[in-house]
Amino acid sequence: MRANECRMLAERLHAQLAREVMLKAASDYDRMAREAEEHEIAQGLSHLRAVANDLYPARLSVDNPD
């Protein structure tokens, strides 16, 4: 959302430097959103592994001998 706002503002700016700053900010917001999503997915997977391990500890240790 903020990335799109930055891009829209960048389109309205006439000064090249200001436009570049807003496009950089948009890129940063996109990166932060991706990283947050990846972090949430990793946390979810860790939680599911913990739940599965509690439910089926013997089977998981045989299937995944790490």
C-alpha positions, 0 to 999 in steps of 0.5 A: 500500500505504501509502496503504491502511494510512493510510486503515485507521488513519484509520478507527480514529482517533476524533480528527478531527485525527488522522484528517485527518492520516492521510487527508492522508498517504494522499493524499500516498502516492497522489500519490507513487505516481502520480508515480513510475509516470509517471516510469517510463513517461516513462523507458521511452518515452525509452529506446525512442525512443533504441533506435529512433533507433539502429536507424532513425535516417534514418526517424525523422528524416523521420517526426518533424522536431523 
